[in-house]
Amino acid sequence: MSEKLNQLPTDDLFLLDRFINGNDDAFTIIYNRYVNQLMAFGMGWGFDKETLKDAIQDVFYKLYFNRKAFQGVSNPKFYLIRALKNRILDIQKSNMDTTDLTGLEFSVRPTVLDELIAEEERNKIEKQIELYLNLLTGRQREAVYLRFIEEMEYEEIAIILEMSAPAVRKLVCRAIARIRTEELSLVMLLCISRMIN
Amino acid sequence: MQISKEKYSSYKAVDFAKDIHFIGWRLSPDESNNKFWTDFQNEYPACKPEINQAIRVLQSTKLNQCSLSLEEKKEELTKLKVRIRNNKRKVILLRTSYVAAAACLIGALFVLQNLFIKDNQINDTIARGSKVIQLITDEKVSILPRNARITYRTDGSILISENNNKSQSITSGRKRNRLIVPRGQRSYLSMPDGSKIWVNSGTEVEFPALMDHNKREVNVSGEIYLEVSKDPKRPFTVKGDNFSVEVLGTKFNISSYPSDIVKRVVLLEGKVKVQSSNNQSLILDPNQMAAITKNNLTVHEVDAYNYISWKDGVLTLNSQPLSDVVDYLERYYGIEIESCAKADRMKCNGKLILTDSIEDVLNSIAMTMPVKIVKKENKIKICSTD
């Protein structure tokens, strides 16, 4: 959950530029920079680590021979996440007999890394974050994840979710609204459970 | 949100991090929760440190944590590179079998091409491959001394001066003049209306031979810094690759190199209007930067001087990776520098003085960072010593 930094896009774009012009070091840097974010996104789809490693390899392998695909791309992360999602859907299709993908749902599992906090407290924080995100549908969760964790634009998320940008905006707004109404009942629940205890 | 702020007044960082509303604000900020938490912090300023700490806790929280260790990354990359190399071999094998057929075709095309693009091509190679500053007035090409300063006079004549004050005068063209500054050199242009233009290396500037009475127009490919004199009757327009900037009187920098995906306009003083070729537009305030890509026009808050300091021969760095600095030096000095991946990732901070000698600049990098400079057969390489 990184704060939206006031970071310049130049760093990424210089890198892309070098990569498109045939610089292999730039390719390595791009790989190292994004592989963990891609792993995290892939985990959301319930795949194991080894499958994901291979899927990400496929994405970068394809990219290497198709550098031109990066021409005009302003956000490499968006391109990579979209490519990974397509690859994951392909794997899923070939694993299943039918092409029914409705069973595939994006999930989120938080891990608090701050070592200064006692483990017990860390677990509690993780539970609360999970509780919060589980109030959403799978699609809403994916949209919120891409929007607020990966800091993507609505237009970019729209392409990944295969829907229009205004529809994504609505989806995210609805998610926030839903959380808000649930919040109230949640607060009540918490109060009641405290009274009982 | 109808939650009382009071109950939060005694919260510690961990309590905030556990609070569902607080989590909601960090995970899905919107107007209403932003307002709630800003108001709260204003009413209970004593809570600010706890809140900041809670924000840090949540920031350090990973969703679907699954990071590869350095070893795993290395291993994956090696596998990937082997796969790539194997594929390349395949491609080469395939290619050789096509070579014979292709050779005939290329021969034929070459003859055709020579028939068509003779004139243009010659002109262009003179302009772009050159190592000297050129001023093209109509069809006439003048070769200018190193880092020449150019003064445009109101009568249309042009004064060229060198560092040591030697100067010569030439006549301006009738239509438009073109100034081409190669990689490794810089120039300075003073216009008849009092406007000043600093021209960075690898840049081409085109401007009218005589200033119109109702407009001022300059085209640029590369990087320039402008101090435009105020003249409300004659708006000043600068056109880049896929955008234009309209000004009245102001100081700003334009970077529009053809090889860069992002073109940048950074404003130091005054106000400018940036318009992209796909008809997006915005107004910049001082210390803002417009980043222009093929499909996008965005604003960023910056320290403008960092983008302008090149005109004073200084490169200001704030945690840029060394790879960016290397790119910059390559363009500025017109040389090629190789750098290893590890050095590429190092962050640079501080001021780098761009003296006349690239050796001095590289030495000062080697002195302040864990890298060494290796020179071999005219090639410069920066390697990490860590």
Interface residues (C-beta under 8 A of the other chain):
Chain A: M1 S2 E3 N6 L8 P9 T10 D11 L13 F14 L15 L16 D17 R18 N21 D25 A26 T28 I29 Y31 N32 V35 N36 M39 A40 F41 G42 M43 G44 K49 L52 K53 I56 Q57 F60 Y61 Y64 F65 Q71 G72 S74 V108 R109 P110 T111 V112 L113 D114 I117 E121 K124 I125 E126 Q128 I129 L131 Y132 L133 V144 Y145 R147 F148 I149 V172 C173 A175 I176 I179 R180 E183 L186 V187
Chain B: M1 I3 V14 A17 K18 D19 I20 H21 I23 G24 R26 L27 S28 P29 D30 I55 R56 V57 L58 Q59 S60 T61 K62 L63 N64 Q65 C66 S67 L68 E72 K73 E76 L77 K79 L80 R83 I84 N87 S259 D260 I261 V262 R264 M289 A291 T293 K294 N295 N296 T298 H300 E301 V302 Q320 P321 S323 D324 D327 S339 C340 A341 D344 R345
